[in-house]
Amino acid sequence: MPDMLPSYPYVRMVKTNGKLGAGAARNLGAKHARAPLLLFLDADDNLLSNDALRRMVDVWNTEGAIVYSDYVHKAYINPDEAVQLNKAGRLIYRDEKSNLCMVKAHAEDYDCSRAVKQPEPPFYIWNLITSLVPKVWHDEIGGFDETMPSWEDWVYWLCMARAGKCFVRIAEPLVAYRFYTGGRRDAGIQMHKDLIQYIISKLKDVPSMGCKCGGKKLERHFRQDRDRRPPEGAERFRRWGVDVYNELIHAAMLHGRVVCYTTLHRSFHARHTTRHCWFASRAVA
């Protein structure tokens, strides 16, 4: 991966101290980010369109809330179930040899009253980790819990909800999410009882601030950042194509699991293997 750096002058590489987990990787990326918005994207997920980021930012500019979307999930599904999904208009693609399918999935609308009661059953998970969030809100709640072996992403959003941060859903799939990979997800299933008890203990003294739709200071920060001159060399890369994105993702995956986050304006992509984080920035018109 280091040999790619000369070709991408807007990329920075930061080393970690080994396998610290997804929470630590995301916190490291957020620490080095200089833009006001963050978007986390795991190794086994991807954005479905080249304008997904811009659309999320447009919604942020309008709503001043954490932005998430519907998604397409990838999973191995038996033929009978695939037939039913096709009848319902949700099946997008099916590989007849492997039974790998792509299926439309709808995220739940955000309900503050339900979110602040978690993790009381019935469990409520309204968004994926791939959601656009202000960096100052990330810092306000202390980032991700790096001690958790799994489910740190859900706890992250629960802390946001209790801090009174609002969420808004884009009712269109902008993300592809794989259900057939993810060691941390499998670990969470195996130890779910212990994780629930930990979450209850962690949140029991965290007061709920209620739902507060604000974000005006962030909007000013956003406008100021947009007016800054892009970093040297970034002008040559104003056009961010799928080919560049895929090239970096492919290179990172050759070295292991990737965790990616993106922030706009002067957007940053961080791709974390077990030892590295990548930062790619560009100017946004």
BAFI-956161 format. One record per residue (C-alpha): residue number from 1; residue in one letter; chain; x, y, z. Coordinates in nm, 2 decimals, decimal comma, m for minus. Example, Ala and Ser with C-alpha at 12.3 -4.5 7.8 and 13.67 -1.06 7.14 Angstrom:
2
+-----+----+----+--------+--------+--------+
:   i : aa : ch :     c1 :     c2 :     c3 :
+-----+----+----+--------+--------+--------+
:   1 :  a :  A :   1,23 :  m0,45 :   0,78 :
:   2 :  s :  A :   1,37 :  m0,11 :   0,71 :
+-----+----+----+--------+--------+--------+
//
This chain:
285
+-----+----+----+--------+--------+--------+
:   i : aa : ch :     c1 :     c2 :     c3 :
+-----+----+----+--------+--------+--------+
:   1 :  m :  A :   0,00 :   0,00 :   0,00 :
:   2 :  p :  A :   0,28 :   0,26 :   0,07 :
:   3 :  d :  A :   0,38 :   0,24 :  m0,29 :
:   4 :  m :  A :   0,04 :   0,39 :  m0,39 :
:   5 :  l :  A :   0,11 :   0,71 :  m0,19 :
:   6 :  p :  A :   0,30 :   0,90 :  m0,47 :
:   7 :  s :  A :   0,00 :   0,86 :  m0,70 :
:   8 :  y :  A :  m0,24 :   1,01 :  m0,44 :
:   9 :  p :  A :  m0,09 :   1,32 :  m0,28 :
:  10 :  y :  A :  m0,41 :   1,38 :  m0,08 :
:  11 :  v :  A :  m0,37 :   1,04 :   0,10 :
:  12 :  r :  A :  m0,22 :   1,01 :   0,45 :
:  13 :  m :  A :  m0,13 :   0,68 :   0,62 :
:  14 :  v :  A :  m0,14 :   0,63 :   0,99 :
:  15 :  k :  A :  m0,03 :   0,32 :   1,17 :
:  16 :  t :  A :  m0,20 :   0,17 :   1,47 :
:  17 :  n :  A :  m0,05 :  m0,06 :   1,73 :
:  18 :  g :  A :  m0,20 :  m0,38 :   1,59 :
:  19 :  k :  A :  m0,54 :  m0,54 :   1,60 :
:  20 :  l :  A :  m0,72 :  m0,29 :   1,82 :
:  21 :  g :  A :  m1,07 :  m0,34 :   1,67 :
:  22 :  a :  A :  m1,32 :  m0,14 :   1,47 :
:  23 :  g :  A :  m1,39 :   0,11 :   1,74 :
:  24 :  a :  A :  m1,03 :   0,20 :   1,78 :
:  25 :  a :  A :  m0,98 :   0,23 :   1,41 :
:  26 :  r :  A :  m1,28 :   0,46 :   1,37 :
:  27 :  n :  A :  m1,17 :   0,68 :   1,66 :
:  28 :  l :  A :  m0,83 :   0,71 :   1,51 :
:  29 :  g :  A :  m0,97 :   0,82 :   1,18 :
:  30 :  a :  A :  m1,20 :   1,07 :   1,34 :
:  31 :  k :  A :  m0,91 :   1,21 :   1,55 :
:  32 :  h :  A :  m0,71 :   1,28 :   1,23 :
:  33 :  a :  A :  m1,01 :   1,41 :   1,03 :
:  34 :  r :  A :  m1,01 :   1,79 :   0,96 :
:  35 :  a :  A :  m1,35 :   1,82 :   0,81 :
:  36 :  p :  A :  m1,68 :   1,86 :   1,01 :
:  37 :  l :  A :  m1,86 :   1,54 :   0,89 :
:  38 :  l :  A :  m1,78 :   1,17 :   0,92 :
:  39 :  l :  A :  m1,91 :   0,87 :   0,74 :
:  40 :  f :  A :  m1,80 :   0,53 :   0,86 :
:  41 :  l :  A :  m1,79 :   0,24 :   0,60 :
:  42 :  d :  A :  m1,68 :  m0,11 :   0,70 :
:  43 :  a :  A :  m1,47 :  m0,34 :   0,48 :
:  44 :  d :  A :  m1,76 :  m0,57 :   0,38 :
:  45 :  d :  A :  m1,99 :  m0,28 :   0,28 :
:  46 :  n :  A :  m1,98 :  m0,03 :   0,00 :
:  47 :  l :  A :  m2,17 :   0,28 :  m0,13 :
:  48 :  l :  A :  m2,41 :   0,21 :  m0,42 :
:  49 :  s :  A :  m2,37 :   0,53 :  m0,61 :
:  50 :  n :  A :  m2,10 :   0,79 :  m0,68 :
:  51 :  d :  A :  m2,32 :   1,07 :  m0,55 :
:  52 :  a :  A :  m2,43 :   0,90 :  m0,22 :
:  53 :  l :  A :  m2,20 :   1,12 :  m0,01 :
:  54 :  r :  A :  m2,32 :   1,44 :  m0,18 :
:  55 :  r :  A :  m2,69 :   1,34 :  m0,13 :
:  56 :  m :  A :  m2,62 :   1,27 :   0,24 :
:  57 :  v :  A :  m2,45 :   1,61 :   0,28 :
:  58 :  d :  A :  m2,75 :   1,78 :   0,11 :
:  59 :  v :  A :  m2,98 :   1,62 :   0,36 :
:  60 :  w :  A :  m2,75 :   1,73 :   0,65 :
:  61 :  n :  A :  m2,76 :   2,09 :   0,51 :
:  62 :  t :  A :  m3,14 :   2,08 :   0,52 :
:  63 :  e :  A :  m3,21 :   1,88 :   0,84 :
:  64 :  g :  A :  m2,90 :   1,93 :   1,06 :
:  65 :  a :  A :  m2,93 :   1,57 :   1,18 :
:  66 :  i :  A :  m2,74 :   1,24 :   1,15 :
:  67 :  v :  A :  m2,82 :   1,11 :   0,80 :
:  68 :  y :  A :  m2,87 :   0,74 :   0,72 :
:  69 :  s :  A :  m3,04 :   0,55 :   0,44 :
:  70 :  d :  A :  m3,21 :   0,23 :   0,33 :
:  71 :  y :  A :  m2,97 :  m0,03 :   0,20 :
:  72 :  v :  A :  m2,92 :  m0,34 :  m0,01 :
:  73 :  h :  A :  m2,81 :  m0,65 :   0,19 :
:  74 :  k :  A :  m2,61 :  m0,93 :   0,04 :
:  75 :  a :  A :  m2,67 :  m1,28 :   0,18 :
:  76 :  y :  A :  m2,69 :  m1,64 :   0,09 :
:  77 :  i :  A :  m3,06 :  m1,72 :   0,06 :
:  78 :  n :  A :  m3,22 :  m2,05 :  m0,02 :
:  79 :  p :  A :  m3,42 :  m2,07 :  m0,35 :
:  80 :  d :  A :  m3,76 :  m2,09 :  m0,19 :
:  81 :  e :  A :  m3,71 :  m1,77 :   0,01 :
:  82 :  a :  A :  m3,55 :  m1,60 :  m0,30 :
:  83 :  v :  A :  m3,88 :  m1,67 :  m0,49 :
:  84 :  q :  A :  m4,08 :  m1,50 :  m0,22 :
:  85 :  l :  A :  m3,85 :  m1,20 :  m0,22 :
:  86 :  n :  A :  m3,88 :  m1,18 :  m0,59 :
:  87 :  k :  A :  m4,26 :  m1,18 :  m0,57 :
:  88 :  a :  A :  m4,24 :  m0,90 :  m0,32 :
:  89 :  g :  A :  m4,02 :  m0,70 :  m0,55 :
:  90 :  r :  A :  m3,72 :  m0,70 :  m0,32 :
:  91 :  l :  A :  m3,49 :  m0,94 :  m0,50 :
:  92 :  i :  A :  m3,24 :  m0,75 :  m0,71 :
:  93 :  y :  A :  m3,00 :  m1,02 :  m0,80 :
:  94 :  r :  A :  m2,94 :  m1,39 :  m0,74 :
:  95 :  d :  A :  m2,65 :  m1,61 :  m0,83 :
:  96 :  e :  A :  m2,80 :  m1,95 :  m0,91 :
:  97 :  k :  A :  m2,48 :  m2,14 :  m0,84 :
:  98 :  s :  A :  m2,40 :  m2,00 :  m0,50 :
:  99 :  n :  A :  m2,74 :  m1,86 :  m0,39 :
: 100 :  l :  A :  m2,58 :  m1,53 :  m0,32 :
: 101 :  c :  A :  m2,85 :  m1,26 :  m0,34 :
: 102 :  m :  A :  m2,89 :  m0,89 :  m0,32 :
: 103 :  v :  A :  m3,20 :  m0,78 :  m0,15 :
: 104 :  k :  A :  m3,36 :  m0,44 :  m0,10 :
: 105 :  a :  A :  m3,39 :  m0,35 :   0,27 :
: 106 :  h :  A :  m3,57 :  m0,07 :   0,45 :
: 107 :  a :  A :  m3,42 :   0,10 :   0,75 :
: 108 :  e :  A :  m3,66 :   0,20 :   1,02 :
: 109 :  d :  A :  m3,76 :   0,56 :   1,07 :
: 110 :  y :  A :  m3,60 :   0,72 :   1,37 :
: 111 :  d :  A :  m3,81 :   0,72 :   1,69 :
: 112 :  c :  A :  m3,64 :   0,91 :   1,97 :
: 113 :  s :  A :  m3,87 :   0,77 :   2,24 :
: 114 :  r :  A :  m3,78 :   0,41 :   2,14 :
: 115 :  a :  A :  m3,41 :   0,49 :   2,10 :
: 116 :  v :  A :  m3,35 :   0,63 :   2,45 :
: 117 :  k :  A :  m3,51 :   0,32 :   2,61 :
: 118 :  q :  A :  m3,26 :   0,08 :   2,46 :
: 119 :  p :  A :  m3,14 :  m0,18 :   2,52 :
: 120 :  e :  A :  m3,48 :  m0,28 :   2,67 :
: 121 :  p :  A :  m3,66 :  m0,53 :   2,44 :
: 122 :  p :  A :  m3,79 :  m0,52 :   2,18 :
: 123 :  f :  A :  m3,45 :  m0,41 :   2,05 :
: 124 :  y :  A :  m3,45 :  m0,12 :   1,81 :
: 125 :  i :  A :  m3,18 :  m0,08 :   1,55 :
: 126 :  w :  A :  m3,27 :   0,20 :   1,30 :
: 127 :  n :  A :  m2,95 :   0,26 :   1,11 :
: 128 :  l :  A :  m2,62 :   0,11 :   0,99 :
: 129 :  i :  A :  m2,28 :   0,23 :   1,09 :
: 130 :  t :  A :  m2,26 :   0,40 :   0,75 :
: 131 :  s :  A :  m2,44 :   0,72 :   0,86 :
: 132 :  l :  A :  m2,32 :   1,08 :   0,82 :
: 133 :  v :  A :  m2,24 :   1,23 :   1,16 :
: 134 :  p :  A :  m2,08 :   1,56 :   1,27 :
: 135 :  k :  A :  m1,73 :   1,52 :   1,40 :
: 136 :  v :  A :  m1,81 :   1,75 :   1,71 :
: 137 :  w :  A :  m2,10 :   1,52 :   1,80 :
: 138 :  h :  A :  m1,86 :   1,22 :   1,77 :
: 139 :  d :  A :  m1,62 :   1,40 :   2,01 :
: 140 :  e :  A :  m1,90 :   1,50 :   2,24 :
: 141 :  i :  A :  m1,99 :   1,14 :   2,33 :
: 142 :  g :  A :  m1,63 :   1,03 :   2,34 :
: 143 :  g :  A :  m1,64 :   0,83 :   2,02 :
: 144 :  f :  A :  m1,67 :   0,45 :   2,00 :
: 145 :  d :  A :  m1,62 :   0,22 :   2,30 :
: 146 :  e :  A :  m1,29 :   0,06 :   2,22 :
: 147 :  t :  A :  m1,33 :  m0,21 :   2,50 :
: 148 :  m :  A :  m1,63 :  m0,38 :   2,34 :
: 149 :  p :  A :  m1,56 :  m0,70 :   2,13 :
: 150 :  s :  A :  m1,88 :  m0,63 :   1,93 :
: 151 :  w :  A :  m2,19 :  m0,40 :   1,90 :
: 152 :  e :  A :  m1,98 :  m0,09 :   1,96 :
: 153 :  d :  A :  m2,16 :   0,06 :   1,66 :
: 154 :  w :  A :  m2,51 :   0,02 :   1,81 :
: 155 :  v :  A :  m2,39 :   0,16 :   2,15 :
: 156 :  y :  A :  m2,24 :   0,46 :   1,96 :
: 157 :  w :  A :  m2,58 :   0,55 :   1,81 :
: 158 :  l :  A :  m2,76 :   0,49 :   2,14 :
: 159 :  c :  A :  m2,52 :   0,74 :   2,30 :
: 160 :  m :  A :  m2,60 :   0,99 :   2,03 :
: 161 :  a :  A :  m2,97 :   0,94 :   2,09 :
: 162 :  r :  A :  m2,93 :   0,99 :   2,46 :
: 163 :  a :  A :  m2,73 :   1,31 :   2,39 :
: 164 :  g :  A :  m3,03 :   1,45 :   2,21 :
: 165 :  k :  A :  m2,89 :   1,41 :   1,86 :
: 166 :  c :  A :  m3,15 :   1,37 :   1,58 :
: 167 :  f :  A :  m3,14 :   1,13 :   1,29 :
: 168 :  v :  A :  m3,30 :   1,15 :   0,95 :
: 169 :  r :  A :  m3,36 :   0,87 :   0,70 :
: 170 :  i :  A :  m3,32 :   0,88 :   0,32 :
: 171 :  a :  A :  m3,58 :   0,63 :   0,20 :
: 172 :  e :  A :  m3,36 :   0,50 :  m0,08 :
: 173 :  p :  A :  m3,08 :   0,24 :  m0,07 :
: 174 :  l :  A :  m2,74 :   0,42 :  m0,08 :
: 175 :  v :  A :  m2,54 :   0,14 :   0,09 :
: 176 :  a :  A :  m2,47 :  m0,23 :   0,03 :
: 177 :  y :  A :  m2,43 :  m0,43 :   0,35 :
: 178 :  r :  A :  m2,30 :  m0,79 :   0,36 :
: 179 :  f :  A :  m2,46 :  m1,03 :   0,61 :
: 180 :  y :  A :  m2,24 :  m1,32 :   0,52 :
: 181 :  t :  A :  m1,91 :  m1,17 :   0,66 :
: 182 :  g :  A :  m1,81 :  m1,02 :   0,98 :
: 183 :  g :  A :  m1,63 :  m1,19 :   1,26 :
: 184 :  r :  A :  m1,73 :  m0,92 :   1,51 :
: 185 :  r :  A :  m2,10 :  m0,97 :   1,42 :
: 186 :  d :  A :  m2,07 :  m1,34 :   1,48 :
: 187 :  a :  A :  m1,89 :  m1,28 :   1,81 :
: 188 :  g :  A :  m2,18 :  m1,05 :   1,91 :
: 189 :  i :  A :  m2,43 :  m1,32 :   1,85 :
: 190 :  q :  A :  m2,23 :  m1,57 :   2,06 :
: 191 :  m :  A :  m2,20 :  m1,34 :   2,36 :
: 192 :  h :  A :  m2,52 :  m1,13 :   2,32 :
: 193 :  k :  A :  m2,63 :  m1,18 :   2,68 :
: 194 :  d :  A :  m2,30 :  m1,04 :   2,82 :
: 195 :  l :  A :  m2,31 :  m0,76 :   2,58 :
: 196 :  i :  A :  m2,66 :  m0,66 :   2,67 :
: 197 :  q :  A :  m2,56 :  m0,65 :   3,04 :
: 198 :  y :  A :  m2,26 :  m0,44 :   2,96 :
: 199 :  i :  A :  m2,47 :  m0,19 :   2,76 :
: 200 :  i :  A :  m2,73 :  m0,17 :   3,04 :
: 201 :  s :  A :  m2,45 :  m0,10 :   3,29 :
: 202 :  k :  A :  m2,28 :   0,15 :   3,06 :
: 203 :  l :  A :  m2,60 :   0,35 :   2,99 :
: 204 :  k :  A :  m2,77 :   0,33 :   3,33 :
: 205 :  d :  A :  m2,62 :   0,66 :   3,45 :
: 206 :  v :  A :  m2,64 :   0,84 :   3,11 :
: 207 :  p :  A :  m2,93 :   1,08 :   3,12 :
: 208 :  s :  A :  m3,15 :   1,12 :   2,81 :
: 209 :  m :  A :  m3,15 :   1,48 :   2,68 :
: 210 :  g :  A :  m3,45 :   1,42 :   2,45 :
: 211 :  c :  A :  m3,46 :   1,49 :   2,08 :
: 212 :  k :  A :  m3,32 :   1,83 :   1,99 :
: 213 :  c :  A :  m3,30 :   1,93 :   1,62 :
: 214 :  g :  A :  m3,03 :   2,19 :   1,61 :
: 215 :  g :  A :  m2,69 :   2,19 :   1,43 :
: 216 :  k :  A :  m2,67 :   2,56 :   1,35 :
: 217 :  k :  A :  m2,31 :   2,59 :   1,47 :
: 218 :  l :  A :  m2,22 :   2,29 :   1,26 :
: 219 :  e :  A :  m2,37 :   2,46 :   0,96 :
: 220 :  r :  A :  m2,15 :   2,76 :   1,01 :
: 221 :  h :  A :  m1,85 :   2,54 :   1,05 :
: 222 :  f :  A :  m1,95 :   2,36 :   0,74 :
: 223 :  r :  A :  m1,97 :   2,68 :   0,54 :
: 224 :  q :  A :  m1,64 :   2,80 :   0,67 :
: 225 :  d :  A :  m1,47 :   2,48 :   0,58 :
: 226 :  r :  A :  m1,61 :   2,49 :   0,23 :
: 227 :  d :  A :  m1,46 :   2,83 :   0,17 :
: 228 :  r :  A :  m1,11 :   2,72 :   0,25 :
: 229 :  r :  A :  m0,86 :   2,65 :  m0,03 :
: 230 :  p :  A :  m0,81 :   2,28 :  m0,08 :
: 231 :  p :  A :  m0,48 :   2,11 :   0,01 :
: 232 :  e :  A :  m0,20 :   2,14 :  m0,24 :
: 233 :  g :  A :  m0,24 :   1,88 :  m0,51 :
: 234 :  a :  A :  m0,61 :   1,82 :  m0,44 :
: 235 :  e :  A :  m0,72 :   2,03 :  m0,74 :
: 236 :  r :  A :  m0,60 :   1,76 :  m0,97 :
: 237 :  f :  A :  m0,83 :   1,52 :  m0,80 :
: 238 :  r :  A :  m1,16 :   1,71 :  m0,78 :
: 239 :  r :  A :  m1,33 :   1,45 :  m0,99 :
: 240 :  w :  A :  m1,37 :   1,15 :  m0,75 :
: 241 :  g :  A :  m1,46 :   0,85 :  m0,97 :
: 242 :  v :  A :  m1,56 :   0,49 :  m0,88 :
: 243 :  d :  A :  m1,24 :   0,37 :  m1,03 :
: 244 :  v :  A :  m1,02 :   0,55 :  m0,77 :
: 245 :  y :  A :  m1,25 :   0,44 :  m0,49 :
: 246 :  n :  A :  m1,24 :   0,08 :  m0,60 :
: 247 :  e :  A :  m0,86 :   0,08 :  m0,65 :
: 248 :  l :  A :  m0,80 :   0,19 :  m0,29 :
: 249 :  i :  A :  m1,06 :  m0,05 :  m0,15 :
: 250 :  h :  A :  m0,91 :  m0,34 :  m0,35 :
: 251 :  a :  A :  m0,56 :  m0,26 :  m0,23 :
: 252 :  a :  A :  m0,66 :  m0,23 :   0,13 :
: 253 :  m :  A :  m0,85 :  m0,56 :   0,12 :
: 254 :  l :  A :  m0,54 :  m0,74 :  m0,01 :
: 255 :  h :  A :  m0,40 :  m0,66 :   0,34 :
: 256 :  g :  A :  m0,70 :  m0,76 :   0,55 :
: 257 :  r :  A :  m1,02 :  m0,62 :   0,68 :
: 258 :  v :  A :  m1,09 :  m0,26 :   0,60 :
: 259 :  v :  A :  m1,28 :   0,00 :   0,80 :
: 260 :  c :  A :  m1,35 :   0,32 :   0,60 :
: 261 :  y :  A :  m1,49 :   0,65 :   0,70 :
: 262 :  t :  A :  m1,55 :   0,96 :   0,49 :
: 263 :  t :  A :  m1,60 :   1,32 :   0,58 :
: 264 :  l :  A :  m1,71 :   1,62 :   0,36 :
: 265 :  h :  A :  m1,61 :   1,91 :   0,27 :
: 266 :  r :  A :  m1,25 :   1,83 :   0,18 :
: 267 :  s :  A :  m1,38 :   1,48 :   0,22 :
: 268 :  f :  A :  m1,16 :   1,21 :   0,40 :
: 269 :  h :  A :  m1,16 :   0,84 :   0,33 :
: 270 :  a :  A :  m0,99 :   0,63 :   0,60 :
: 271 :  r :  A :  m0,93 :   0,27 :   0,52 :
: 272 :  h :  A :  m0,81 :   0,06 :   0,81 :
: 273 :  t :  A :  m0,64 :  m0,28 :   0,79 :
: 274 :  t :  A :  m0,51 :  m0,44 :   1,10 :
: 275 :  r :  A :  m0,22 :  m0,19 :   1,09 :
: 276 :  h :  A :  m0,30 :   0,10 :   0,87 :
: 277 :  c :  A :  m0,55 :   0,39 :   0,82 :
: 278 :  w :  A :  m0,57 :   0,57 :   0,48 :
: 279 :  f :  A :  m0,69 :   0,93 :   0,45 :
: 280 :  a :  A :  m0,79 :   1,06 :   0,11 :
: 281 :  s :  A :  m0,91 :   1,42 :   0,07 :
: 282 :  r :  A :  m1,06 :   1,62 :  m0,20 :
: 283 :  a :  A :  m1,22 :   1,96 :  m0,26 :
: 284 :  v :  A :  m1,60 :   1,96 :  m0,31 :
: 285 :  a :  A :  m1,75 :   2,22 :  m0,54 :
+-----+----+----+--------+--------+--------+
//
